Amino acid sequence: MDSFETVIWQIVAAIPAGHVMSYGQVAKQAGYPNHSRQVGSILKKLPNDTKLPWHRVINAQGKISFPEEGEQYLRQKQRLLDEGVVFKGNKVNLKQCGM
């Protein structure tokens, strides 16, 4: 049986470029609907050189969870923009880019 962590990695790896999922959606798809914080913790522990598309996971409000204008926020937003994710202000257009 796969560990919760492995299942989370598999779900995140399957998010197509140009789309996003919330931490809660990832947790629910993994079979643990009340574990969105744990999803964030798992992604936070990824090595810097990971190939996993962690940047495609955002919060339920459609926002990047890092503080705005911080280095991590800007890096995640740029990766999403590079994939064609559309923002409305500081929120991802979930109708267009959500799963």
Residue frames as qw, qx, qy, qz and C-alpha x, y, z in Angstrom:
[[0.000, 0.888, 0.460, 0.000, 0.00, 0.00, 0.00],
 [0.388, 0.528, -0.028, 0.755, 1.27, 3.47, -0.88],
 [0.302, -0.393, -0.463, 0.735, 1.96, 5.94, 1.87],
 [0.121, 0.880, 0.385, -0.251, -0.09, 9.14, 2.07],
 [0.168, -0.721, 0.315, 0.593, 2.99, 11.06, 0.95],
 [0.292, -0.078, 0.793, 0.529, 3.45, 8.89, -2.15],
 [0.235, 0.645, 0.722, 0.089, -0.22, 9.25, -3.10],
 [0.008, 0.897, 0.121, -0.424, 0.07, 13.05, -2.77],
 [0.223, -0.505, 0.554, 0.623, 3.14, 13.06, -5.03],
 [0.298, 0.224, 0.845, 0.384, 1.29, 10.97, -7.63],
 [0.168, 0.811, 0.550, -0.105, -1.73, 13.29, -7.63],
 [0.068, -0.851, 0.117, 0.508, 0.41, 16.44, -7.92],
 [0.310, -0.289, 0.703, 0.571, 2.47, 14.85, -10.71],
 [0.280, 0.419, 0.818, 0.278, -0.76, 14.25, -12.66],
 [0.141, 0.827, 0.283, -0.464, -1.92, 17.88, -12.61],
 [0.652, 0.483, 0.337, 0.477, -1.53, 19.01, -16.23],
 [0.322, -0.111, 0.050, 0.939, 0.42, 22.13, -17.16],
 [0.155, -0.277, -0.308, -0.897, -1.82, 25.17, -17.23],
 [0.625, -0.526, -0.443, -0.369, -4.08, 23.83, -14.47],
 [0.015, -0.402, 0.637, -0.658, -4.15, 24.02, -10.70],
 [0.625, -0.449, -0.629, -0.111, -5.68, 22.17, -7.76],
 [0.354, -0.751, 0.250, -0.498, -6.19, 23.33, -4.20],
 [0.010, 0.362, -0.864, 0.349, -4.52, 21.62, -1.26],
 [0.598, 0.041, 0.555, -0.577, -7.99, 20.42, -0.24],
 [0.812, 0.404, -0.161, -0.389, -8.72, 18.97, -3.68],
 [0.438, 0.472, -0.760, 0.084, -5.45, 17.04, -3.60],
 [0.220, -0.209, 0.813, -0.497, -6.22, 15.72, -0.10],
 [0.732, 0.191, 0.309, -0.577, -9.76, 14.74, -1.10],
 [0.749, 0.461, -0.402, -0.255, -8.55, 12.95, -4.23],
 [0.257, 0.412, -0.838, 0.248, -6.06, 11.06, -2.05],
 [0.621, -0.357, -0.687, -0.119, -8.94, 9.87, 0.12],
 [0.440, -0.371, -0.497, 0.649, -8.20, 12.19, 3.05],
 [0.097, 0.767, 0.404, 0.489, -10.60, 15.12, 2.61],
 [0.373, -0.922, -0.086, -0.064, -9.65, 16.89, 5.86],
 [0.780, -0.362, 0.155, 0.487, -5.89, 16.78, 5.36],
 [0.467, 0.839, 0.074, 0.270, -5.15, 19.85, 3.24],
 [0.249, -0.902, 0.351, -0.044, -2.57, 21.16, 5.73],
 [0.766, -0.297, 0.533, 0.201, -0.71, 17.86, 5.52],
 [0.714, 0.571, 0.280, 0.294, -0.60, 18.23, 1.73],
 [0.124, 0.960, -0.150, 0.204, 1.05, 21.62, 2.23],
 [0.557, -0.685, 0.469, 0.031, 3.54, 20.12, 4.68],
 [0.849, 0.080, 0.455, 0.255, 4.46, 17.34, 2.25],
 [0.562, 0.741, 0.158, 0.334, 5.03, 19.81, -0.59],
 [0.168, -0.954, 0.224, -0.105, 7.00, 22.15, 1.67],
 [0.686, -0.509, 0.501, 0.140, 9.51, 19.34, 2.35],
 [0.847, 0.479, 0.161, 0.163, 10.29, 18.72, -1.33],
 [0.603, -0.306, 0.212, 0.706, 13.92, 19.29, -2.35],
 [0.117, 0.712, -0.078, -0.688, 14.66, 22.48, -4.27],
 [0.104, 0.380, -0.710, -0.584, 15.54, 20.55, -7.42],
 [0.496, 0.251, 0.802, -0.220, 12.33, 18.47, -7.48],
 [0.044, -0.041, -0.672, -0.738, 10.68, 17.81, -10.83],
 [0.021, -0.555, -0.820, 0.137, 7.28, 17.51, -9.14],
 [0.050, 0.492, 0.285, 0.821, 5.02, 20.39, -10.28],
 [0.285, -0.443, -0.642, 0.557, 4.34, 21.61, -6.72],
 [0.005, -0.164, 0.018, 0.986, 3.63, 25.08, -8.10],
 [0.332, -0.243, -0.631, -0.658, 0.29, 23.84, -9.49],
 [0.436, -0.528, -0.713, 0.149, -1.16, 23.53, -5.97],
 [0.015, -0.392, 0.099, -0.915, -2.76, 26.67, -4.50],
 [0.125, 0.139, 0.734, -0.653, -5.16, 27.48, -1.70],
 [0.195, 0.522, 0.830, -0.026, -8.95, 27.17, -1.83],
 [0.138, 0.816, 0.215, -0.518, -9.38, 30.89, -2.52],
 [0.705, 0.652, 0.170, 0.222, -7.39, 30.53, -5.73],
 [0.010, -0.947, 0.304, -0.098, -4.36, 32.26, -4.25],
 [0.661, 0.332, -0.550, 0.387, -0.73, 31.32, -3.88],
 [0.693, -0.643, -0.321, 0.052, -0.13, 30.59, -0.20],
 [0.615, -0.071, -0.157, 0.770, 3.26, 32.28, 0.08],
 [0.085, -0.763, -0.229, 0.598, 3.35, 35.95, 1.18],
 [0.536, 0.799, 0.229, 0.148, 2.84, 38.21, -1.83],
 [0.249, 0.917, -0.277, 0.144, 5.98, 39.77, -3.26],
 [0.626, -0.555, 0.545, 0.067, 8.16, 37.23, -1.45],
 [0.076, 0.499, -0.772, -0.385, 10.71, 35.27, -3.49],
 [0.247, 0.093, 0.965, -0.004, 8.75, 32.01, -3.24],
 [0.427, 0.638, 0.466, -0.440, 5.47, 33.71, -4.21],
 [0.317, 0.740, -0.297, -0.514, 7.06, 35.33, -7.25],
 [0.048, -0.329, 0.905, 0.267, 8.72, 32.05, -8.30],
 [0.337, 0.308, 0.879, -0.137, 5.45, 30.11, -8.05],
 [0.409, 0.730, 0.264, -0.481, 3.46, 32.80, -9.87],
 [0.202, 0.656, -0.530, -0.498, 6.01, 32.98, -12.68],
 [0.161, -0.105, 0.967, 0.168, 5.97, 29.21, -13.15],
 [0.380, 0.519, 0.719, -0.263, 2.19, 29.28, -13.38],
 [0.330, 0.783, -0.035, -0.526, 2.23, 32.20, -15.82],
 [0.012, 0.493, -0.761, -0.422, 4.81, 30.38, -17.95],
 [0.195, 0.138, 0.968, 0.079, 2.35, 27.48, -18.23],
 [0.168, -0.315, -0.545, -0.759, -0.50, 29.76, -19.29],
 [0.253, -0.560, -0.726, 0.308, -2.35, 29.94, -15.97],
 [0.007, 0.627, 0.245, 0.739, -4.54, 33.05, -15.98],
 [0.281, -0.315, -0.576, 0.700, -4.67, 35.36, -12.96],
 [0.124, -0.804, -0.352, -0.462, -7.32, 37.89, -12.00],
 [0.312, -0.851, 0.261, -0.332, -5.38, 40.22, -9.74],
 [0.096, -0.541, 0.807, -0.218, -3.70, 37.95, -7.20],
 [0.721, 0.022, 0.611, -0.327, -6.04, 35.00, -7.78],
 [0.128, -0.082, 0.873, 0.464, -5.94, 32.22, -10.32],
 [0.605, 0.119, -0.174, -0.768, -8.95, 32.15, -12.63],
 [0.408, -0.117, 0.884, -0.195, -10.30, 28.84, -11.31],
 [0.732, 0.472, 0.301, -0.389, -13.06, 28.64, -13.94],
 [0.593, 0.713, -0.340, -0.155, -10.40, 28.60, -16.63],
 [0.361, 0.569, -0.715, 0.184, -7.51, 26.81, -14.91],
 [0.536, -0.334, 0.626, -0.457, -9.01, 24.75, -12.09],
 [0.209, 0.112, -0.951, -0.200, -9.55, 21.03, -12.17]]
